[in-house]
């Protein structure tokens, strides 16, 4: 029987780490023009048979598709860009006069939701920084006048710093197109 091995298997993770360290010897099995764009890159399928079988003893054949590699790389880049834009929008909201998210837990929940929605959690590194901004408020109610006294109140604000995790992107890029 032939089946696609799920990404959750130990063999899959071990092979993807192995690809990053030492590229396998691929054998060309199929080479055709690109079905979607005849002037584009060719559709090549390569295979590799490692000497170690699956945990059940079945032989494993890894397949690498050049078009799938391009598609996965482009999708990852697009998803990282979209998540970065949403994180920048969130940062602008946090810098505003009345941010809706005031607690660290709310901000972490929102940033994790953004990363999960775009499937880029391992590819973006986030840091959350707290700082206090002073605000001045009247000590008594009413209209301000020449004798109005003010008190200084420290308002807690949060800022998000994010950057791409180049190590994780490189590791994922090495195994793009392989299944």
Buried (B, 14 or more C-beta within 10 A) or exposed (E): EEEEBEEEEEBBEEBBEBBBEEEBEBEEEEEEEBEEEEEEEEBBBBBBEBEEEEEEEEEBEBBBBBBBBBEBBEEBBEBBEBBBEBBEEBBEEBEEEEBEBBEEEEBBEBBEEBBEEBEBBEBBEBEBEEEEEEEEEEEEEEEEEEEEEEEEEEEEBBEBEBEBBEEBBEBBBBBBBBE
